[in-house]
Amino acid sequence: MTETIALVLGVSMLAAASVLLRHRYWPNDDAEPREDVAEYIAMMVGVLYALLLGLSLVSVWEGRSSAEEHVQNEANAAHEIYQLAGGLPGADAVRLRESVTQYVHHAVRTELPAMAAGEPPGHEGWRLLQNVRTTNRAPADAKAMEQVTVQEVANQIWAMGDARRGREADARNGLSPVLWFGLLSGGLLTIAFMFMFGIQRSVSHVVMVMGLTGLITLTVLLVYQLDQPFTGLMAVDSSSFNRYFPGA
């Protein structure tokens, strides 16, 4: 948070210094009749850039919501498997609960911290998930209720694997490079128009440019944070797992 505030203030101060230099060395030429054209062009650039910002924010917010939903579904499925294991014979229930607990521990202690550091989750989680699937076996003399339990556990294992695939996809996906180019170049162009066309009072010009620059910088940083759902201040963490497995 401190780094974000410092960056926004730093960029705003740089823009303010640029405005003062512009007024000092390139003062406005009152005789140049271009104000009407400048107002129209600046308005169009601002509207188009606002549309681009809106599209980018919606895209990254949906990506983060998807990541949060996948982690929640994965934790829910693991919890259901743990609870359903109670419907199996004693030894089978213990093995199933141990296998799903190992999977959760690996996800919480290894995978999510690795994803927070920008690294892929790896293949060990899939091996542990396969171990859960292998452990879910009905005994030869299983009762009808135990067979139903095994089938329901199998459904939850499928749901957990599907959520895991979604979580891995969310870590790989990101905002299109085309949108990033548009965000950065559009922001620079929007700020540049504040320099190109005249405002006679330097104080007003400084305040306007600082405000616009700070707001654009903050918005782009917000897009950057949301574009990485497992890292940063708004990261999707292990709280969904910890809710059901406090010792994970």
KEKE-3310 file (N, C-alpha, C; in steps of 0.2 Angstrom, whole numbers, plus 5000, padded with zeros to 4 digits):
npx = (5004:5010:5020:5012:5005:5016:5021:5011:5010:5023:5023:5014:5020:5030:5024:5019:5030:5034:5024:5027:5040:5036:5028:5037:5047:5041:5030:5012:5005:4995:4990:4988:4976:4969:4961:4947:4948:4957:4949:4939:4946:4953:4942:4937:4948:4948:4936:4937:4948:4942:4933:4941:4948:4937:4934:4945:4946:4934:4937:4949:4943:4933:4942:4948:4937:4934:4945:4944:4932:4935:4944:4936:4927:4935:4940:4927:4923:4934:4931:4918:4921:4929:4919:4910:4917:4915:4904:4909:4917:4927:4942:4943:4938:4947:4958:4954:4951:4964:4971:4964:4966:4980:4981:4975:4984:4995:4991:4988:5000:5010:5007:4998:5006:5017:5011:5007:5020:5021:5024:5022:5010:5014:5016:5014:5002:4992:4996:4993:4979:4975:4979:4969:4958:4961:4960:4947:4938:4925:4922:4922:4911:4902:4889:4873:4871:4885:4890:4883:4889:4902:4900:4896:4907:4916:4910:4912:4926:4929:4923:4932:4944:4941:4939:4952:4959:4953:4959:4972:4972:4967:4979:4987:4981:4979:4978:4975:4990:4987:4977:4985:4995:4986:4981:4993:4998:4987:4985:4997:4995:4983:4987:4997:4989:4985:4996:4999:4990:4984:4983:4981:4984:4997:4996:4983:4984:4994:4988:4977:4984:4991:4981:4974:4985:4988:4976:4975:4987:4984:4973:4978:4987:4978:4972:4983:4985:4974:4975:4983:4978:4982:4992:4999:4990:4977:4975:4970:4968:4972:4961:4949:4951:4956:4945:4938:4948:4956:4969:4977)
npy = (4994:5006:5008:5009:5022:5030:5029:5034:5047:5051:5051:5060:5072:5073:5076:5088:5096:5095:5103:5116:5118:5118:5130:5139:5138:5136:5146:5150:5154:5166:5171:5160:5151:5139:5133:5129:5117:5110:5107:5099:5088:5083:5080:5069:5060:5058:5052:5040:5034:5032:5023:5012:5010:5006:4994:4986:4986:4979:4967:4962:4962:4952:4941:4940:4937:4925:4917:4918:4911:4898:4894:4894:4884:4873:4872:4870:4857:4849:4850:4844:4831:4827:4827:4817:4806:4800:4792:4780:4763:4762:4761:4764:4777:4784:4783:4790:4803:4807:4807:4818:4828:4829:4834:4846:4853:4853:4862:4874:4877:4876:4877:4889:4899:4898:4902:4915:4921:4921:4909:4893:4881:4868:4849:4841:4843:4837:4824:4821:4823:4813:4803:4804:4801:4787:4782:4782:4770:4757:4745:4727:4721:4731:4741:4747:4761:4764:4763:4773:4783:4782:4785:4798:4805:4803:4811:4824:4824:4825:4838:4845:4843:4849:4863:4865:4865:4876:4885:4885:4889:4902:4908:4908:4916:4932:4950:4956:4959:4969:4977:4982:4989:4999:5005:5011:5019:5026:5033:5041:5049:5055:5063:5070:5079:5088:5096:5101:5111:5127:5133:5147:5151:5145:5139:5133:5125:5116:5110:5103:5094:5087:5080:5073:5065:5058:5051:5043:5035:5028:5021:5013:5005:4999:4990:4983:4976:4969:4961:4951:4938:4931:4937:4952:4966:4963:4949:4933:4922:4909:4908:4902:4888:4888:4890:4879:4869:4872:4870:4869)
npz = (5000:5004:4994:4983:4985:4986:4973:4966:4970:4967:4953:4950:4956:4947:4935:4939:4940:4927:4921:4926:4921:4907:4907:4910:4900:4888:4885:4883:4867:4864:4852:4844:4836:4842:4852:4851:4843:4851:4862:4858:4853:4864:4872:4865:4866:4879:4882:4874:4881:4893:4891:4887:4899:4907:4901:4903:4917:4920:4914:4922:4934:4933:4931:4943:4952:4946:4950:4964:4966:4961:4970:4982:4978:4977:4990:4997:4991:4995:5009:5009:5005:5016:5026:5021:5022:5034:5032:5028:5032:5047:5045:5031:5031:5039:5031:5019:5024:5029:5016:5009:5018:5017:5004:5005:5014:5006:4996:5003:5010:5001:4987:4986:4992:4982:4971:4974:4974:4960:4954:4945:4951:4951:4949:4960:4967:4959:4960:4973:4973:4965:4973:4983:4975:4972:4985:4988:4989:4988:5000:4998:5003:5004:5010:5004:5007:5010:4997:4990:4997:4992:4979:4979:4985:4975:4965:4972:4972:4958:4956:4964:4957:4945:4950:4953:4941:4936:4944:4942:4928:4930:4936:4925:4915:4909:4907:4891:4880:4871:4877:4888:4881:4876:4888:4893:4883:4880:4892:4893:4881:4885:4896:4889:4881:4891:4892:4879:4875:4879:4896:4905:4918:4929:4941:4942:4931:4935:4946:4939:4930:4940:4947:4937:4932:4943:4946:4934:4935:4947:4944:4933:4941:4949:4940:4937:4949:4951:4940:4943:4951:4962:4969:4977:4985:4985:4984:4981:4994:5006:5014:5012:5012:5025:5033:5034:5037:5049:5054:5043)
capx = (5000:5014:5023:5007:5004:5022:5022:5006:5013:5029:5021:5010:5025:5034:5019:5018:5037:5034:5020:5031:5045:5032:5026:5043:5051:5036:5023:5006:5005:4988:4988:4987:4969:4968:4958:4941:4950:4960:4944:4936:4951:4954:4936:4936:4953:4946:4930:4939:4952:4938:4930:4947:4949:4932:4934:4951:4944:4929:4941:4953:4939:4930:4947:4949:4931:4934:4950:4941:4926:4938:4947:4931:4924:4940:4939:4921:4924:4938:4927:4913:4925:4931:4913:4907:4921:4912:4899:4913:4920:4932:4949:4943:4936:4953:4963:4951:4952:4971:4973:4961:4970:4987:4980:4974:4990:5000:4988:4989:5007:5015:5005:4996:5012:5021:5007:5008:5026:5022:5027:5016:5008:5017:5012:5013:4995:4988:4997:4989:4972:4975:4979:4962:4953:4963:4958:4940:4936:4920:4924:4919:4905:4899:4882:4870:4873:4892:4891:4881:4894:4908:4899:4896:4914:4919:4908:4916:4933:4928:4922:4939:4949:4939:4941:4959:4961:4952:4963:4979:4971:4967:4985:4991:4978:4980:4975:4978:4995:4984:4974:4990:4997:4981:4981:4999:4999:4981:4986:5002:4992:4978:4991:5000:4985:4985:5002:4999:4985:4985:4979:4986:4987:5001:4994:4977:4987:4998:4983:4973:4988:4993:4975:4973:4990:4987:4970:4976:4992:4981:4968:4982:4990:4973:4971:4989:4984:4968:4977:4987:4973:4985:4998:4997:4986:4970:4977:4966:4973:4970:4956:4943:4953:4957:4939:4936:4953:4960:4976:4981)
capy = (5000:5012:5008:5012:5029:5034:5029:5039:5054:5053:5052:5067:5077:5073:5079:5095:5099:5096:5109:5122:5119:5120:5137:5143:5139:5136:5149:5149:5159:5168:5172:5154:5150:5131:5131:5125:5111:5106:5105:5093:5082:5081:5077:5062:5056:5056:5047:5034:5031:5030:5016:5007:5009:5002:4987:4983:4985:4973:4961:4959:4960:4945:4936:4939:4934:4918:4914:4917:4906:4892:4892:4893:4878:4868:4871:4867:4850:4845:4849:4839:4824:4825:4825:4811:4800:4797:4786:4774:4760:4766:4762:4768:4784:4787:4784:4795:4809:4808:4809:4824:4833:4830:4838:4853:4855:4855:4868:4880:4878:4875:4879:4896:4904:4898:4906:4922:4923:4921:4903:4888:4877:4861:4843:4837:4843:4832:4817:4820:4822:4806:4798:4805:4797:4780:4780:4782:4763:4754:4738:4721:4719:4738:4742:4752:4768:4765:4763:4779:4788:4782:4789:4806:4807:4803:4818:4829:4823:4828:4845:4848:4843:4855:4869:4866:4866:4883:4890:4885:4893:4909:4910:4909:4921:4939:4955:4956:4964:4975:4982:4985:4994:5004:5008:5015:5024:5031:5037:5046:5053:5060:5068:5075:5084:5094:5100:5104:5117:5132:5136:5153:5151:5140:5135:5129:5120:5111:5106:5099:5089:5082:5076:5068:5060:5053:5046:5038:5031:5024:5016:5008:5001:4994:4985:4978:4972:4964:4956:4945:4937:4927:4941:4959:4968:4960:4943:4927:4918:4902:4909:4897:4882:4888:4890:4872:4865:4877:4868:4868)
capz = (5000:5004:4988:4978:4987:4984:4966:4963:4972:4963:4946:4951:4957:4941:4930:4941:4938:4919:4919:4928:4916:4901:4908:4911:4894:4882:4887:4879:4862:4864:4846:4841:4837:4842:4858:4850:4841:4856:4867:4855:4852:4871:4874:4862:4868:4886:4882:4872:4886:4899:4888:4888:4907:4910:4898:4907:4924:4920:4912:4927:4940:4932:4932:4950:4954:4944:4954:4971:4965:4960:4977:4986:4976:4979:4997:4998:4989:5000:5015:5008:5005:5023:5030:5018:5024:5040:5030:5026:5037:5051:5042:5025:5033:5041:5025:5015:5027:5028:5009:5008:5022:5014:4998:5008:5017:5001:4993:5008:5013:4996:4981:4986:4992:4976:4966:4977:4971:4953:4951:4944:4957:4950:4948:4966:4969:4955:4962:4979:4971:4962:4979:4986:4971:4973:4992:4988:4986:4993:5002:4994:5007:5006:5011:4999:5009:5009:4990:4988:4999:4988:4973:4981:4986:4968:4962:4975:4969:4951:4957:4967:4951:4940:4953:4953:4934:4935:4948:4938:4922:4932:4937:4919:4911:4911:4903:4884:4879:4867:4881:4891:4877:4875:4894:4894:4878:4880:4898:4891:4877:4888:4900:4885:4879:4896:4891:4873:4874:4885:4902:4907:4925:4930:4947:4940:4926:4939:4950:4935:4928:4945:4948:4931:4932:4949:4945:4929:4938:4952:4940:4930:4946:4951:4935:4937:4955:4949:4934:4946:4957:4968:4972:4979:4991:4984:4982:4983:4998:5008:5019:5011:5015:5033:5036:5035:5039:5053:5055:5037)
cpx = (5004:5017:5018:5006:5010:5023:5017:5008:5019:5028:5018:5015:5029:5030:5019:5025:5037:5030:5023:5036:5041:5030:5032:5047:5047:5030:5018:5007:4997:4986:4987:4980:4968:4964:4952:4943:4953:4955:4941:4940:4952:4948:4936:4942:4951:4941:4933:4944:4948:4935:4935:4948:4943:4932:4940:4949:4939:4932:4945:4949:4935:4935:4948:4943:4931:4939:4947:4936:4930:4941:4942:4928:4929:4940:4933:4921:4928:4934:4922:4916:4926:4925:4910:4911:4918:4906:4903:4915:4926:4939:4948:4941:4943:4958:4960:4952:4959:4973:4970:4965:4977:4986:4979:4980:4995:4997:4989:4996:5012:5013:5003:5002:5016:5017:5007:5015:5027:5024:5021:5015:5012:5013:5011:5005:4991:4990:4993:4982:4971:4975:4972:4957:4955:4960:4951:4938:4931:4923:4920:4912:4901:4892:4879:4872:4880:4893:4889:4886:4900:4907:4899:4903:4917:4916:4911:4923:4934:4928:4929:4944:4947:4940:4948:4962:4959:4956:4970:4978:4970:4974:4989:4988:4979:4977:4979:4984:4992:4981:4980:4993:4993:4981:4987:4999:4993:4982:4991:4999:4987:4981:4994:4996:4984:4991:5002:4995:4984:4980:4984:4988:4990:4998:4988:4980:4990:4993:4979:4978:4990:4987:4974:4978:4990:4982:4972:4981:4988:4976:4972:4985:4984:4972:4977:4988:4979:4970:4981:4983:4976:4991:4995:4993:4979:4970:4971:4970:4970:4964:4950:4945:4954:4951:4936:4942:4958:4967:4980:4987)
cpy = (5006:5013:5011:5019:5033:5034:5034:5046:5056:5055:5059:5073:5078:5077:5087:5099:5100:5102:5115:5123:5121:5127:5141:5144:5139:5139:5149:5155:5161:5169:5166:5151:5142:5129:5127:5118:5106:5103:5099:5087:5079:5078:5070:5058:5053:5051:5040:5030:5029:5023:5011:5005:5004:4995:4983:4981:4979:4967:4958:4958:4953:4940:4935:4936:4927:4914:4913:4912:4899:4890:4890:4886:4872:4867:4868:4859:4846:4844:4844:4831:4822:4823:4818:4805:4797:4792:4780:4770:4763:4766:4765:4775:4787:4788:4790:4802:4811:4810:4816:4830:4834:4835:4845:4856:4857:4861:4874:4882:4879:4879:4887:4901:4904:4903:4914:4925:4923:4915:4898:4884:4870:4855:4839:4837:4838:4825:4816:4820:4815:4801:4798:4800:4789:4778:4779:4775:4760:4747:4733:4720:4726:4737:4747:4759:4769:4766:4770:4785:4788:4786:4796:4808:4808:4810:4824:4829:4827:4836:4848:4848:4849:4862:4870:4868:4874:4888:4890:4889:4901:4912:4912:4915:4928:4944:4955:4961:4970:4980:4985:4991:5000:5008:5013:5020:5029:5035:5043:5051:5058:5065:5073:5081:5090:5098:5104:5110:5121:5133:5141:5153:5145:5135:5131:5123:5114:5106:5101:5093:5084:5078:5071:5063:5055:5048:5041:5033:5026:5019:5011:5003:4996:4989:4980:4973:4967:4959:4950:4943:4934:4931:4948:4960:4964:4953:4938:4923:4911:4902:4904:4890:4882:4888:4883:4867:4870:4876:4867:4872)
cpz = (5000:4998:4983:4979:4985:4977:4963:4964:4968:4956:4946:4951:4950:4935:4932:4939:4931:4917:4921:4923:4909:4901:4908:4904:4888:4884:4882:4874:4861:4857:4842:4842:4837:4848:4856:4848:4847:4861:4864:4855:4859:4874:4871:4865:4875:4886:4880:4877:4892:4897:4889:4895:4909:4907:4902:4914:4925:4919:4918:4933:4939:4933:4939:4954:4953:4949:4961:4971:4965:4967:4982:4985:4978:4986:5000:4997:4994:5007:5015:5008:5012:5027:5027:5020:5030:5038:5028:5033:5040:5047:5035:5026:5035:5035:5020:5018:5028:5021:5008:5012:5020:5008:5000:5010:5012:4997:4997:5009:5007:4990:4981:4987:4986:4971:4968:4974:4964:4950:4950:4950:4956:4949:4954:4968:4965:4958:4969:4978:4968:4968:4983:4982:4972:4980:4992:4985:4991:4994:4998:4997:5008:5006:5005:5001:5008:5001:4987:4991:4995:4981:4974:4982:4979:4964:4965:4973:4962:4952:4960:4961:4946:4943:4952:4946:4933:4938:4944:4931:4924:4934:4931:4915:4914:4906:4896:4883:4875:4872:4886:4887:4876:4882:4895:4889:4878:4886:4896:4886:4880:4892:4895:4882:4884:4895:4884:4872:4880:4890:4905:4914:4927:4936:4945:4935:4930:4943:4945:4932:4934:4947:4943:4931:4937:4948:4940:4932:4943:4949:4937:4935:4949:4946:4935:4943:4954:4944:4937:4952:4963:4971:4973:4984:4991:4982:4985:4988:5000:5013:5018:5013:5023:5036:5038:5038:5043:5054:5049:5036)
residu = (MET:THR:GLU:THR:ILE:ALA:LEU:VAL:LEU:GLY:VAL:SER:MET:LEU:ALA:ALA:ALA:SER:VAL:LEU:LEU:ARG:HIS:ARG:TYR:TRP:PRO:ASN:ASP:ASP:ALA:GLU:PRO:ARG:GLU:ASP:VAL:ALA:GLU:TYR:ILE:ALA:MET:MET:VAL:GLY:VAL:LEU:TYR:ALA:LEU:LEU:LEU:GLY:LEU:SER:LEU:VAL:SER:VAL:TRP:GLU:GLY:ARG:SER:SER:ALA:GLU:GLU:HIS:VAL:GLN:ASN:GLU:ALA:ASN:ALA:ALA:HIS:GLU:ILE:TYR:GLN:LEU:ALA:GLY:GLY:LEU:PRO:GLY:ALA:ASP:ALA:VAL:ARG:LEU:ARG:GLU:SER:VAL:THR:GLN:TYR:VAL:HIS:HIS:ALA:VAL:ARG:THR:GLU:LEU:PRO:ALA:MET:ALA:ALA:GLY:GLU:PRO:PRO:GLY:HIS:GLU:GLY:TRP:ARG:LEU:LEU:GLN:ASN:VAL:ARG:THR:THR:ASN:ARG:ALA:PRO:ALA:ASP:ALA:LYS:ALA:MET:GLU:GLN:VAL:THR:VAL:GLN:GLU:VAL:ALA:ASN:GLN:ILE:TRP:ALA:MET:GLY:ASP:ALA:ARG:ARG:GLY:ARG:GLU:ALA:ASP:ALA:ARG:ASN:GLY:LEU:SER:PRO:VAL:LEU:TRP:PHE:GLY:LEU:LEU:SER:GLY:GLY:LEU:LEU:THR:ILE:ALA:PHE:MET:PHE:MET:PHE:GLY:ILE:GLN:ARG:SER:VAL:SER:HIS:VAL:VAL:MET:VAL:MET:GLY:LEU:THR:GLY:LEU:ILE:THR:LEU:THR:VAL:LEU:LEU:VAL:TYR:GLN:LEU:ASP:GLN:PRO:PHE:THR:GLY:LEU:MET:ALA:VAL:ASP:SER:SER:SER:PHE:ASN:ARG:TYR:PHE:PRO:GLY:ALA)
# end
